[in-house]
Amino acid sequence: MSVFVLSEEQYAAATSEKNHLLIVAPPGCGKTEVLAHRAAHQIGLLKPNQRVLALTFTKRARANLEERLRSVLGQTQARRQVVVRNFHGFATQVVLAHGRTIGLRMDDLEMPKTSTMRRAMERAMETAGGGGAIYEAERLLAEIKRAPLSDAEVLEAIDQRQRSEATLLAATVERSRQEANQLHYDDLLRHAQRLLRIPAVARLYQEHFGAVLVDEFQDLSLQQFDISILSCTDRRTFAGDPHQGIYSWAGAAPAEVQAEIRRTCGDPIMLRESYRSSPMVLEAVNSISEQVDPESGLVSAIPEKWPGGGCSAALVLQDQAAEAALAVRLATSIHRAVPDASIGIIARAGWRRKIIDAAFVEQTDVPVRRWDLAIEDPATVALIQATVSVLPRGATVNDARLAVLDSLDPADVDARELIDDAFDILEQSGATTARAAVRSIRQTDPKQVVGPGVHLLNAHTGKGQQFDWTLVVGLEEGHLPGKRNSCGDALDEEQRVLLVMLSRARHGLIVTRVRMSDGQYGMRSVDESRWWSAIKARYSSEEEIQSYIEELRCLRTAAL
């Protein structure tokens, strides 16, 4: 059971007697712990045979919440009385159970993968000829499918748009999808919303779930919000932080959703104490968050916990090669000083991290994990290894793929995609058997979402995670903010992306920018991000950081 003791503000949120509750919880304020204790409180209010439904956005967020629930409730009660799903997983569950009600052909219905839509677009473009409409066609289909439309109504809605290369491509892809009896991710949510708007179907879920907990309410689309409130009418809890809303490009409607939540929940309970970050990290985070909202600053709940108050630094490098070399040196020093420390290296976009990734390929002193590779996801690797260990010795890689997929919950579409992606990589190993292929996998601890060593990732991937040390790279105009997002609402969201990146740090935070970058015609100077000068940091040189790390090493040695 959990030994975590809730603070007064956390306890008030977890045990509030309000049927419908809004909790505003900035990063590091114990939101997941509060949600787990809120679930325990709601269990006491359930009718016989009812359960609590908890909805998250990602597989990692789901795993985090499940872990906290087990620590608060114990494994048996958590499994029996709380159902944790991400939105696509819950939507899949609804569609698989009731799809025939709206005329879906369930016998050969094909579930989606992230690549399904893009590959369909590329195939259609090859057939039709021409070129740059894929992005616009994807955006058009996503926008149309955020309404509870039937397949026929989706095609009608496309036809009603102004005729263009993008609308023709969208119509071609959608007709092919329907003929192949295949779903894209947007179709899962659309059909689940359609089904839950049928009163008889909705009642089944409303009778089964006596409470619903929704994590990261600021990332909800109106469609996802509708799904969450249709699934449960008795008691609803929404938790999140409006200043962490970074998914408008994916349909999130934070202003509209928050207005609807406040209409039923009233004023929120606010969490203000950070248990995640050191005072120095918080000073840097607050310097940006208070630009977004002057009242949003956080205080360290336990400032004496952090030696020297923690570490923050802002460093200017000549170019990306120098930045990558710095990242390797600092990661190596941190790992030697504190071997169990996690080190997140985060870029706004993948292209900005390429030179750093390449630098770590040759580095063997520190464990390294790339978060965009399924084969390096600890839970995925553990499942593959466990399954292969009981297969016949001569089983092929494809035999193992089918066995692992067969073991999964059919509704867990995210896990199925990770498994498929991991086996795609294993098949490239050239191994003749599954056991030989699995021996090539880097060993990881499935119990740790974020383990010791270096983690290479992008801003949106890291949302909801935390690292002992965080290196935020590329604070230059054109990367943060990106060229397409340099004004209006898009610029405001870019600032929130920066805030998300900074707030991943626990003990130490280092931000970097470069003076020169490799352009189309050779090296060119780049401008510092418009937010660079606002970030408050203690140090401005590598020597100061290395000196601080050495102090940590001495403290650790003295404590052993």
C-alpha positions as CSV (number, residue, x, y, z in Angstrom):
1,M,0.0,0.0,0.0
2,S,1.1,3.6,-0.6
3,V,3.2,5.4,2.0
4,F,2.6,8.7,0.3
5,V,0.9,11.2,2.7
6,L,-1.4,13.7,1.0
7,S,-1.0,17.4,1.7
8,E,-4.0,19.4,2.9
9,E,-4.7,20.7,-0.6
10,Q,-4.3,17.2,-2.1
11,Y,-6.5,15.6,0.5
12,A,-9.2,18.1,-0.1
13,A,-9.2,17.3,-3.8
14,A,-9.1,13.5,-3.2
15,T,-12.0,13.5,-0.7
16,S,-14.2,16.3,-1.9
17,E,-17.9,15.3,-1.5
18,K,-18.9,17.1,-4.7
19,N,-20.4,14.7,-7.3
20,H,-18.7,16.6,-10.1
21,L,-15.2,18.0,-9.4
22,L,-12.6,20.0,-11.3
23,I,-9.0,19.8,-10.1
24,V,-6.4,22.2,-11.6
25,A,-3.0,20.5,-11.0
26,P,0.1,22.0,-12.6
27,P,3.0,19.6,-13.2
28,G,4.6,18.0,-10.2
29,C,1.7,18.8,-7.8
30,G,0.8,15.1,-7.4
31,K,-2.1,14.9,-9.8
32,T,-1.7,11.2,-10.5
33,E,-1.5,10.4,-6.7
34,V,-4.6,12.6,-6.1
35,L,-6.5,10.8,-8.9
36,A,-5.6,7.4,-7.4
37,H,-6.8,8.5,-3.9
38,R,-9.9,10.1,-5.6
39,A,-10.6,6.7,-7.1
40,A,-10.3,5.1,-3.7
41,H,-12.8,7.7,-2.3
42,Q,-15.2,7.1,-5.1
43,I,-15.2,3.3,-4.7
44,G,-16.8,3.9,-1.3
45,L,-19.8,5.5,-3.0
46,L,-20.4,2.9,-5.7
47,K,-23.5,0.9,-6.0
48,P,-23.2,-3.0,-6.0
49,N,-21.3,-4.3,-9.0
50,Q,-20.3,-0.8,-10.2
51,R,-16.7,0.2,-11.0
52,V,-14.7,3.4,-11.5
53,L,-13.7,4.3,-15.0
54,A,-10.4,6.3,-15.4
55,L,-9.6,7.8,-18.8
56,T,-6.2,8.9,-19.9
57,F,-4.6,10.0,-23.2
58,T,-1.6,7.7,-23.6
59,K,-0.4,4.2,-22.8
60,R,2.3,5.7,-20.6
61,A,-0.2,7.8,-18.6
62,R,-2.4,4.8,-18.3
63,A,0.6,2.8,-16.9
64,N,1.5,5.6,-14.4
65,L,-2.1,5.7,-13.1
66,E,-2.4,1.9,-12.8
67,E,0.8,1.8,-10.8
68,R,-0.4,4.5,-8.4
69,L,-3.8,2.7,-8.1
70,R,-2.1,-0.5,-7.1
71,S,0.0,1.3,-4.5
72,V,-3.1,3.0,-3.0
73,L,-5.7,0.2,-3.3
74,G,-3.6,-3.0,-3.6
75,Q,-3.4,-5.1,-6.7
76,T,-6.7,-7.0,-6.3
77,Q,-9.0,-4.1,-5.5
78,A,-7.4,-1.9,-8.2
79,R,-8.0,-4.6,-10.8
80,R,-11.6,-5.4,-9.7
81,Q,-13.0,-2.0,-9.1
82,V,-11.1,0.4,-11.4
83,V,-11.0,0.2,-15.2
84,V,-8.2,2.3,-16.7
85,R,-8.3,3.0,-20.4
86,N,-6.9,5.6,-22.7
87,F,-9.5,7.2,-25.0
88,H,-8.8,5.1,-28.1
89,G,-8.8,1.9,-26.0
90,F,-12.1,2.8,-24.4
91,A,-13.5,3.7,-27.8
92,T,-12.3,0.4,-29.2
93,Q,-14.0,-1.5,-26.4
94,V,-17.3,0.3,-27.1
95,V,-17.0,-0.3,-30.9
96,L,-16.1,-4.0,-30.5
97,A,-19.0,-4.6,-28.1
98,H,-21.8,-2.7,-30.0
99,G,-20.5,-2.0,-33.5
100,R,-23.3,-4.0,-35.1
101,T,-25.8,-1.7,-33.6
102,I,-24.8,1.0,-36.1
103,G,-24.2,-1.4,-39.0
104,L,-20.5,-2.1,-38.8
105,R,-19.3,-5.3,-40.3
106,M,-17.6,-6.8,-37.2
107,D,-16.4,-10.1,-38.6
108,D,-13.5,-8.7,-40.6
109,L,-13.3,-5.2,-39.2
110,E,-9.6,-4.0,-39.3
111,M,-8.3,-2.0,-36.4
112,P,-6.0,1.0,-37.0
113,K,-2.4,1.8,-36.7
114,T,-0.8,5.3,-36.7
115,S,0.7,4.6,-40.1
116,T,-2.6,3.4,-41.6
117,M,-3.8,6.9,-42.7
118,R,-0.5,8.1,-44.0
119,R,0.1,5.0,-46.1
120,A,-3.4,5.2,-47.5
121,M,-2.8,8.8,-48.5
122,E,0.5,8.0,-50.1
123,R,-1.0,5.1,-52.1
124,A,-3.8,7.4,-53.3
125,M,-1.3,10.1,-54.3
126,E,0.7,7.6,-56.3
127,T,-2.4,6.5,-58.2
128,A,-3.7,10.0,-58.8
129,G,-0.3,11.7,-59.4
130,G,0.6,15.1,-58.0
131,G,1.7,15.9,-54.6
132,G,1.4,18.2,-51.7
133,A,-2.1,17.7,-50.4
134,I,-1.6,14.9,-47.9
135,Y,-1.3,17.2,-44.9
136,E,-4.5,19.2,-45.8
137,A,-6.4,16.0,-46.6
138,E,-5.5,14.4,-43.3
139,R,-6.5,17.6,-41.4
140,L,-9.9,17.7,-43.4
141,L,-10.8,14.1,-42.5
142,A,-9.8,14.6,-38.8
143,E,-12.0,17.7,-38.6
144,I,-15.0,16.1,-40.2
145,K,-14.7,13.0,-38.1
146,R,-14.9,15.0,-34.8
147,A,-18.6,14.9,-35.2
148,P,-20.8,11.7,-34.7
149,L,-21.4,11.1,-38.4
150,S,-22.1,7.9,-40.2
151,D,-19.8,6.7,-42.9
152,A,-22.2,8.0,-45.6
153,E,-22.4,11.3,-43.8
154,V,-18.6,11.6,-43.7
155,L,-18.5,11.3,-47.6
156,E,-21.3,13.8,-47.9
157,A,-19.4,16.3,-45.6
158,I,-16.3,15.9,-47.8
159,D,-18.3,16.5,-51.0
160,Q,-19.8,19.6,-49.5
161,R,-16.3,21.2,-49.1
162,Q,-14.8,23.3,-51.9
163,R,-13.4,21.1,-54.6
164,S,-9.6,20.9,-54.3
165,E,-6.8,18.4,-54.6
166,A,-7.1,17.8,-50.8
167,T,-10.8,17.1,-50.9
168,L,-10.5,14.7,-53.8
169,L,-7.7,12.9,-52.0
170,A,-9.7,12.8,-48.7
171,A,-12.7,11.4,-50.6
172,T,-10.6,8.7,-52.3
173,V,-8.9,7.6,-49.1
174,E,-12.2,7.5,-47.2
175,R,-14.0,5.5,-49.9
176,S,-11.1,3.0,-49.9
177,R,-11.2,2.7,-46.1
178,Q,-14.9,2.0,-46.1
179,E,-14.6,-0.6,-48.9
180,A,-11.8,-2.3,-47.1
181,N,-13.8,-2.4,-43.8
182,Q,-10.9,-0.7,-42.1
183,L,-10.9,1.9,-39.2
184,H,-8.6,4.8,-38.8
185,Y,-8.0,6.2,-35.2
186,D,-10.5,9.0,-35.8
187,D,-13.1,6.4,-36.7
188,L,-12.8,4.7,-33.3
189,L,-13.8,7.9,-31.5
190,R,-16.5,8.8,-34.0
191,H,-18.2,5.4,-33.8
192,A,-17.9,5.3,-30.0
193,Q,-19.5,8.7,-29.8
194,R,-22.3,7.6,-32.1
195,L,-22.9,4.4,-30.0
196,L,-22.9,6.2,-26.7
197,R,-25.5,8.7,-28.0
198,I,-27.9,5.7,-28.4
199,P,-29.7,5.8,-25.0
200,A,-29.8,2.0,-24.6
201,V,-26.1,1.7,-25.1
202,A,-25.2,4.7,-22.9
203,R,-27.3,3.2,-20.1
204,L,-25.2,0.1,-20.1
205,Y,-22.1,2.1,-19.3
206,Q,-23.8,4.5,-17.0
207,E,-25.1,1.6,-14.9
208,H,-21.7,-0.1,-14.9
209,F,-19.6,3.0,-14.0
210,G,-20.5,4.8,-10.9
211,A,-17.7,7.4,-11.3
212,V,-15.4,8.6,-14.0
213,L,-12.0,10.2,-13.7
214,V,-10.6,12.1,-16.6
215,D,-6.9,12.9,-16.7
216,E,-5.5,16.0,-18.6
217,F,-8.9,17.6,-19.3
218,Q,-7.1,20.4,-21.2
219,D,-6.3,18.0,-24.0
220,L,-9.9,16.9,-24.6
221,S,-11.6,17.4,-27.9
222,L,-15.3,18.1,-27.7
223,Q,-15.8,14.6,-29.0
224,Q,-13.7,13.0,-26.3
225,F,-15.5,15.2,-23.7
226,D,-18.8,13.9,-25.0
227,I,-17.6,10.3,-24.7
228,S,-16.5,10.8,-21.1
229,I,-19.7,12.4,-19.9
230,L,-21.9,9.9,-21.8
231,S,-20.1,7.0,-20.1
232,C,-21.0,8.0,-16.6
233,T,-23.6,10.4,-15.1
234,D,-23.3,9.9,-11.3
235,R,-19.9,11.3,-10.4
236,R,-17.3,13.0,-12.7
237,T,-13.8,14.2,-11.8
238,F,-11.6,16.2,-14.3
239,A,-8.0,16.9,-13.5
240,G,-5.3,18.7,-15.5
241,D,-3.8,22.1,-16.1
242,P,-5.0,24.6,-18.8
243,H,-1.4,25.9,-19.1
244,Q,-0.3,22.5,-20.3
245,G,-2.7,22.4,-23.3
246,I,-0.6,21.6,-26.3
247,Y,-2.8,19.5,-28.5
248,S,-5.0,21.9,-30.5
249,W,-3.6,20.5,-33.7
250,A,-5.1,17.1,-32.7
251,G,-8.5,18.7,-32.0
252,A,-8.2,19.7,-28.4
253,A,-10.6,22.5,-27.5
254,P,-9.4,23.6,-24.1
255,A,-11.4,26.8,-23.8
256,E,-14.7,25.2,-24.8
257,V,-14.2,22.1,-22.8
258,Q,-13.2,24.0,-19.6
259,A,-16.3,26.2,-19.9
260,E,-18.5,23.1,-20.1
261,I,-16.7,21.4,-17.1
262,R,-17.0,24.5,-15.0
263,R,-20.6,24.8,-15.8
264,T,-21.3,21.5,-14.0
265,C,-18.3,21.4,-11.6
266,G,-18.1,25.0,-10.5
267,D,-14.9,26.5,-9.3
268,P,-11.9,24.2,-9.3
269,I,-9.7,23.0,-6.5
270,M,-6.3,24.4,-7.1
271,L,-3.0,22.6,-6.3
272,R,0.0,24.9,-5.9
273,E,2.8,22.9,-4.2
274,S,5.3,21.1,-6.4
275,Y,6.7,17.7,-5.1
276,R,8.5,17.1,-8.4
277,S,11.0,19.9,-8.8
278,S,13.8,21.6,-7.0
279,P,13.6,25.3,-6.1
280,M,16.0,26.2,-8.9
281,V,14.0,24.2,-11.5
282,L,10.8,25.9,-10.3
283,E,12.3,29.3,-10.6
284,A,13.1,28.6,-14.3
285,V,9.7,27.1,-14.9
286,N,7.9,29.9,-13.1
287,S,9.7,32.5,-15.2
288,I,7.8,31.1,-18.2
289,S,4.5,30.0,-16.6
290,E,4.0,33.5,-15.0
291,Q,4.2,35.0,-18.5
292,V,1.3,32.7,-19.4
293,D,-0.6,33.5,-16.2
294,P,0.8,35.7,-13.4
295,E,-1.0,33.6,-10.8
296,S,0.5,30.3,-12.0
297,G,3.7,30.2,-10.0
298,L,4.5,27.1,-7.9
299,V,6.4,26.7,-4.7
300,S,8.6,23.7,-3.7
301,A,6.7,21.6,-1.1
302,I,10.0,20.3,0.4
303,P,12.8,22.8,-0.5
304,E,15.3,21.3,1.9
305,K,15.1,18.0,0.0
306,W,17.3,19.3,-2.8
307,P,21.1,19.8,-2.3
308,G,22.0,23.4,-2.9
309,G,18.4,24.1,-4.0
310,G,18.9,22.1,-7.2
311,C,20.5,23.2,-10.5
312,S,19.4,25.3,-13.4
313,A,21.5,26.5,-16.4
314,A,21.2,28.3,-19.7
315,L,24.1,27.6,-22.1
316,V,24.9,29.0,-25.6
317,L,26.8,26.7,-28.0
318,Q,28.5,27.5,-31.3
319,D,26.6,24.8,-33.3
320,Q,24.6,21.6,-32.9
321,A,27.8,19.4,-33.0
322,A,29.1,21.3,-29.9
323,E,25.6,21.0,-28.3
324,A,25.7,17.2,-28.9
325,A,29.2,16.8,-27.4
326,L,28.0,18.8,-24.4
327,A,25.0,16.5,-23.9
328,V,27.2,13.4,-23.9
329,R,29.7,15.0,-21.5
330,L,27.0,16.1,-19.0
331,A,25.1,12.8,-19.3
332,T,28.2,10.9,-18.6
333,S,29.1,13.0,-15.6
334,I,25.6,12.8,-14.1
335,H,25.5,9.0,-14.6
336,R,28.9,8.6,-12.9
337,A,27.9,10.8,-10.0
338,V,24.4,9.4,-9.6
339,P,24.1,6.1,-11.5
340,D,20.3,5.7,-10.9
341,A,19.5,9.2,-12.3
342,S,17.3,9.6,-15.3
343,I,18.3,12.2,-17.9
344,G,15.8,13.4,-20.4
345,I,17.0,15.2,-23.5
346,I,14.1,16.9,-25.1
347,A,13.7,18.7,-28.4
348,R,10.5,20.4,-29.7
349,A,10.8,18.5,-33.0
350,G,12.6,15.3,-34.0
351,W,14.8,17.0,-36.7
352,R,16.4,19.1,-34.1
353,R,17.6,16.1,-32.1
354,K,19.3,14.1,-34.9
355,I,22.9,15.1,-34.2
356,I,22.4,14.4,-30.5
357,D,20.9,11.0,-31.2
358,A,23.8,10.2,-33.5
359,A,26.3,11.2,-30.8
360,F,24.7,8.8,-28.3
361,V,24.8,5.9,-30.8
362,E,28.6,5.5,-30.2
363,Q,28.4,6.1,-26.5
364,T,28.5,3.0,-24.3
365,D,29.1,4.4,-20.8
366,V,25.5,5.4,-20.2
367,P,22.2,3.4,-20.9
368,V,20.4,5.2,-23.8
369,R,16.8,4.9,-24.8
370,R,15.0,6.5,-27.8
371,W,11.3,7.0,-27.0
372,D,10.3,6.9,-30.7
373,L,11.4,3.3,-31.0
374,A,8.9,0.7,-29.9
375,I,11.7,-1.9,-29.5
376,E,13.0,0.3,-26.6
377,D,9.7,0.5,-24.7
378,P,10.2,-1.5,-21.5
379,A,6.7,-3.0,-21.2
380,T,6.7,-4.0,-24.9
381,V,10.1,-5.7,-24.6
382,A,9.1,-7.5,-21.4
383,L,5.9,-8.9,-23.1
384,I,7.9,-10.1,-26.2
385,Q,10.6,-11.7,-24.0
386,A,8.0,-13.5,-21.8
387,T,6.0,-14.8,-24.8
388,V,9.1,-16.0,-26.7
389,S,10.5,-17.8,-23.6
390,V,7.5,-20.3,-23.7
391,L,7.4,-20.8,-27.5
392,P,9.1,-23.8,-29.2
393,R,12.8,-23.2,-29.7
394,G,12.4,-23.1,-33.5
395,A,9.6,-20.6,-33.5
396,T,10.0,-17.8,-36.1
397,V,9.8,-14.1,-35.5
398,N,6.4,-14.1,-37.2
399,D,5.2,-17.0,-34.9
400,A,6.2,-14.8,-32.0
401,R,4.4,-11.7,-33.4
402,L,1.2,-13.7,-33.7
403,A,1.5,-15.2,-30.2
404,V,2.1,-11.8,-28.6
405,L,-0.7,-10.1,-30.5
406,D,-3.0,-13.0,-29.5
407,S,-2.2,-12.4,-25.8
408,L,-3.3,-8.8,-25.9
409,D,-6.6,-7.3,-25.0
410,P,-8.3,-6.7,-28.4
411,A,-9.3,-3.2,-27.2
412,D,-5.7,-2.2,-26.5
413,V,-5.0,-0.7,-29.9
414,D,-1.9,1.2,-28.7
415,A,-0.2,-1.9,-27.3
416,R,-1.0,-3.8,-30.5
417,E,0.7,-1.0,-32.6
418,L,3.8,-1.0,-30.4
419,I,4.1,-4.8,-30.7
420,D,3.7,-4.6,-34.5
421,D,6.4,-1.8,-34.7
422,A,8.8,-3.7,-32.4
423,F,8.5,-6.9,-34.5
424,D,9.0,-4.9,-37.7
425,I,12.4,-4.0,-36.3
426,L,13.1,-7.5,-35.1
427,E,12.4,-8.9,-38.5
428,Q,15.2,-6.7,-39.9
429,S,17.7,-8.4,-37.5
430,G,18.1,-11.3,-40.0
431,A,17.7,-13.8,-37.1
432,T,16.2,-17.2,-38.2
433,T,14.4,-17.8,-34.9
434,A,12.4,-15.6,-32.5
435,R,14.8,-16.5,-29.6
436,A,17.8,-15.3,-31.6
437,A,16.0,-12.0,-32.5
438,V,15.1,-11.4,-28.9
439,R,18.7,-11.8,-27.8
440,S,19.5,-8.6,-29.7
441,I,17.1,-6.5,-27.7
442,R,18.5,-4.0,-25.2
443,Q,17.7,-5.2,-21.6
444,T,15.2,-2.8,-19.8
445,D,13.3,-2.8,-16.6
446,P,9.5,-3.2,-17.4
447,K,8.6,-1.8,-14.0
448,Q,10.2,1.6,-14.8
449,V,8.6,3.8,-17.3
450,V,11.6,6.1,-16.9
451,G,14.7,4.2,-15.8
452,P,18.3,5.3,-15.2
453,G,20.3,6.7,-18.1
454,V,19.6,8.9,-21.1
455,H,16.1,9.3,-22.7
456,L,15.9,10.9,-26.1
457,L,12.5,12.3,-26.9
458,N,10.3,15.1,-28.3
459,A,8.1,17.5,-26.4
460,H,4.7,15.9,-26.9
461,T,6.1,12.4,-26.2
462,G,7.4,13.5,-22.8
463,K,4.2,15.1,-21.6
464,G,3.2,13.6,-18.2
465,Q,6.7,12.2,-17.6
466,Q,9.6,13.4,-15.3
467,F,13.3,13.1,-15.3
468,D,15.9,13.7,-12.6
469,W,17.8,15.9,-15.0
470,T,16.3,17.5,-18.1
471,L,18.2,19.0,-21.1
472,V,15.9,21.1,-23.2
473,V,17.7,21.8,-26.5
474,G,17.1,24.1,-29.5
475,L,15.7,27.4,-28.0
476,E,16.0,29.1,-31.3
477,E,13.5,30.9,-33.6
478,G,12.3,28.4,-36.2
479,H,12.4,25.5,-33.8
480,L,10.8,26.9,-30.6
481,P,8.6,28.5,-31.8
482,G,8.4,26.7,-35.1
483,K,8.1,28.7,-38.3
484,R,4.5,27.7,-38.7
485,N,3.6,28.7,-35.2
486,S,5.0,32.2,-34.8
487,C,1.8,34.2,-34.2
488,G,-1.7,34.2,-32.7
489,D,-3.1,31.1,-30.9
490,A,-0.4,28.9,-32.4
491,L,2.4,31.0,-30.8
492,D,0.6,30.9,-27.4
493,E,0.5,27.1,-27.7
494,E,4.3,27.0,-28.5
495,Q,4.9,28.8,-25.3
496,R,2.9,26.2,-23.5
497,V,5.0,23.5,-25.2
498,L,8.1,25.2,-23.8
499,L,6.5,25.1,-20.4
500,V,5.8,21.4,-20.7
501,M,9.4,20.7,-21.7
502,L,10.9,22.7,-18.8
503,S,8.5,21.2,-16.2
504,R,9.7,17.6,-16.9
505,A,12.8,18.3,-14.7
506,R,13.1,17.3,-11.1
507,H,16.7,18.0,-9.8
508,G,18.4,19.8,-12.6
509,L,17.3,21.7,-15.7
510,I,19.6,22.8,-18.5
511,V,18.4,24.8,-21.6
512,T,20.6,25.3,-24.7
513,R,20.7,27.2,-27.9
514,V,23.2,27.5,-30.7
515,R,24.6,30.5,-32.6
516,M,25.0,28.7,-36.0
517,S,23.1,26.0,-37.8
518,D,23.6,24.0,-41.0
519,G,21.3,25.5,-43.7
520,Q,20.6,24.8,-47.4
521,Y,23.7,27.0,-48.4
522,G,26.0,26.1,-45.5
523,M,26.3,27.4,-41.9
524,R,24.0,30.3,-41.0
525,S,23.4,32.3,-37.9
526,V,20.2,31.6,-36.0
527,D,18.3,33.9,-33.6
528,E,17.6,33.0,-30.0
529,S,14.1,32.0,-29.1
530,R,12.0,35.0,-28.1
531,W,11.6,33.3,-24.7
532,W,15.3,32.7,-24.1
533,S,16.1,35.8,-22.1
534,A,13.1,35.3,-19.8
535,I,14.3,32.0,-18.4
536,K,15.9,32.4,-15.0
537,A,18.9,30.1,-14.5
538,R,21.6,29.9,-11.9
539,Y,24.5,28.9,-14.2
540,S,25.7,29.9,-17.6
541,S,28.7,27.7,-18.2
542,E,29.5,24.0,-18.4
543,E,32.2,24.3,-15.7
544,E,29.6,25.5,-13.2
545,I,27.3,22.6,-13.9
546,Q,30.2,20.1,-13.7
547,S,31.2,21.6,-10.4
548,Y,27.7,21.1,-9.1
549,I,27.6,17.5,-10.3
550,E,30.9,16.8,-8.6
551,E,29.4,18.1,-5.3
552,L,26.5,15.7,-5.8
553,R,29.0,12.8,-6.3
554,C,30.8,13.7,-3.1
555,L,27.5,13.9,-1.1
556,R,26.5,10.5,-2.5
557,T,29.9,9.0,-1.6
558,A,29.7,10.4,1.9
559,A,26.3,8.9,2.4
560,L,27.3,5.4,1.3
